C-alpha cells in the first residue's frame, strides 16, 4: 500500500545520520510570502531548520539515487531552491544554506543528502530574477517570445 511505502521511506530517512540531523528540529511545510523582484511571491518550504548552518531542507523522492544529481539539474531543483532561499532572505534578512534529502521510491530505499553550494544558488537566483524580468516585459508588451524564433544548428556531437 501507499502508506506502507511512505513508512519505509520515512524509516530510511530517520536512519540516515545526516538526514536525521537536518530534520531533527524545525518547521515543516512553512509558508513564506514576500514581494520579490516586483512580484508577490509565495513558497511552501518542506523544512526550515532554525540552526543557521542547516537552514532550508527540501525533501525529494527518486527512482534511484545514482542519477539523482542529473535529476537535480534536469528538474530545476536548484532554481526552485534558490527561489526559496531568496524569499526567506527577503523576509528574515538571513541567507540560509540549502540541503536536499532524497530517498528512493523502491527497494532498497536508499537515502542521500546534498548541500547546494552558495555560488550555485547565487547563479540560479540571478537566472530566476532575469526570468522574472522577462516575464514582466512579456506581460507588459504582450510579446511572448519562445527563445526558439531563430534557426538552430547542431554542429557537434
C-alpha positions as CSV (number, residue, x, y, z in Angstrom):
1,X,0.0,0.0,0.0
2,X,1.0,3.6,-0.3
3,X,1.0,4.1,3.4
4,X,3.5,1.2,3.8
5,X,5.7,2.6,1.1
6,X,5.7,6.0,2.8
7,X,6.6,4.4,6.2
8,X,9.5,2.5,4.6
9,X,10.8,5.7,3.0
10,X,10.4,7.6,6.3
11,X,12.3,4.9,8.2
12,X,15.2,5.1,5.9
13,X,15.4,8.9,6.2
14,X,15.3,8.5,10.0
15,X,18.2,6.0,9.9
16,X,20.4,8.3,7.7
17,X,22.7,10.1,10.1
18,X,22.9,13.4,8.2
19,X,19.3,13.5,7.1
20,X,18.2,12.8,10.6
21,X,20.3,15.7,11.9
22,X,18.9,18.1,9.3
23,X,15.3,17.2,10.2
24,X,15.8,16.9,14.0
25,X,14.4,20.4,14.6
26,X,12.5,22.9,12.6
27,X,9.2,23.8,10.9
28,X,7.6,21.6,8.2
29,X,5.7,23.0,5.3
30,X,6.4,26.6,6.3
31,X,4.8,29.2,4.0
32,X,6.8,32.3,3.1
33,X,5.2,35.3,1.4
34,X,7.1,38.3,0.2
35,X,7.4,40.9,-2.5
36,X,10.3,39.7,-4.6
37,X,11.6,41.1,-7.9
38,X,8.4,43.2,-8.1
39,X,6.2,40.2,-7.8
40,X,4.0,39.0,-5.0
41,X,5.5,35.6,-4.3
42,X,4.8,32.6,-2.0
43,X,6.6,29.3,-1.3
44,X,5.8,26.3,0.8
45,X,9.1,25.0,2.1
46,X,9.4,21.4,3.1
47,X,11.6,22.1,6.1
48,X,13.3,25.0,7.7
49,X,15.8,24.2,10.5
50,X,16.5,27.0,12.9
51,X,20.2,26.2,13.1
52,X,21.9,28.7,10.8
53,X,24.3,26.0,9.4
54,X,21.4,23.9,8.2
55,X,18.7,26.2,7.0
56,X,16.4,25.0,4.2
57,X,15.9,21.3,3.7
58,X,14.0,20.1,0.6
59,X,12.7,16.5,0.5
60,X,12.6,14.7,-2.8
61,X,11.8,11.2,-3.9
62,X,13.7,9.5,-6.7
63,X,13.5,6.4,-8.8
64,X,17.2,5.8,-7.9
65,X,19.9,7.9,-6.4
66,X,22.7,7.0,-8.8
67,X,21.5,9.6,-11.3
68,X,19.9,12.0,-8.8
69,X,22.5,14.7,-9.4
70,X,21.4,14.8,-13.0
71,X,17.8,15.0,-11.9
72,X,18.6,18.0,-9.7
73,X,19.6,19.9,-12.8
74,X,17.0,18.4,-15.2
75,X,14.1,19.1,-12.9
76,X,15.2,22.7,-12.0
77,X,15.6,21.9,-8.3
78,X,18.5,24.4,-7.9
79,X,16.3,27.2,-9.3
80,X,13.4,26.2,-7.1
81,X,15.7,26.2,-4.0
82,X,17.3,29.5,-5.0
83,X,13.8,30.9,-5.1
84,X,13.0,29.6,-1.7
85,X,16.3,30.9,-0.3
86,X,15.7,34.4,-1.8
87,X,12.2,34.6,-0.3
88,X,13.4,33.5,3.1
89,X,16.3,36.1,2.9
90,X,13.8,38.8,1.9
91,X,11.6,38.0,4.9
92,X,14.2,37.2,7.5
93,X,17.3,39.1,6.4
94,X,19.3,35.9,6.6
95,X,20.7,33.9,3.6
96,X,20.4,30.3,4.6
97,X,22.2,27.2,3.4
98,X,20.2,24.7,1.3
99,X,20.1,20.9,1.5
100,X,18.3,18.2,-0.4
101,X,17.3,14.9,1.2
102,X,16.4,12.4,-1.4
103,X,15.0,8.9,-0.9
104,X,14.4,6.1,-3.4
105,X,10.8,5.2,-4.0
106,X,11.5,1.4,-4.2
107,X,13.8,-1.1,-2.5
108,X,16.4,-0.7,-1.2
109,X,15.0,2.8,-0.4
110,X,18.5,4.4,-0.3
111,X,18.7,7.9,1.1
112,X,21.2,10.6,0.3
113,X,21.8,14.2,1.3
114,X,23.2,17.0,-0.9
115,X,24.2,20.6,0.0
116,X,23.8,23.1,-2.8
117,X,26.9,25.4,-2.9
118,X,26.1,29.1,-2.3
119,X,27.7,30.1,-5.6
120,X,25.5,27.7,-7.5
121,X,22.4,29.1,-5.7
122,X,23.6,32.7,-6.5
123,X,23.8,31.8,-10.2
124,X,20.4,30.2,-10.2
125,X,19.0,33.2,-8.3
126,X,20.3,35.6,-10.9
127,X,18.7,33.4,-13.6
128,X,15.4,33.4,-11.7
129,X,15.5,37.2,-11.4
130,X,16.3,37.5,-15.1
131,X,13.3,35.2,-16.0
132,X,11.1,37.3,-13.7
133,X,12.2,40.5,-15.5
134,X,11.4,38.8,-18.8
135,X,8.0,37.7,-17.5
136,X,7.2,41.3,-16.6
137,X,8.4,42.5,-20.0
138,X,6.2,39.9,-21.8
139,X,3.2,40.8,-19.7
140,X,3.7,44.5,-20.4
141,X,4.3,44.1,-24.1
142,X,2.1,41.2,-24.9
143,X,5.1,39.7,-26.9
144,X,5.6,36.2,-25.6
145,X,8.8,35.0,-27.2
146,X,9.8,31.4,-27.1
147,X,13.6,31.6,-27.4
148,X,13.3,29.3,-30.4
149,X,12.4,32.0,-33.0
150,X,15.8,31.6,-34.8
151,X,17.1,28.7,-36.8
152,X,19.3,26.5,-34.6
153,X,22.2,24.4,-36.0
154,X,23.5,21.2,-34.5
155,X,27.2,21.3,-35.3
156,X,28.8,18.9,-32.9
157,X,28.3,15.5,-31.4
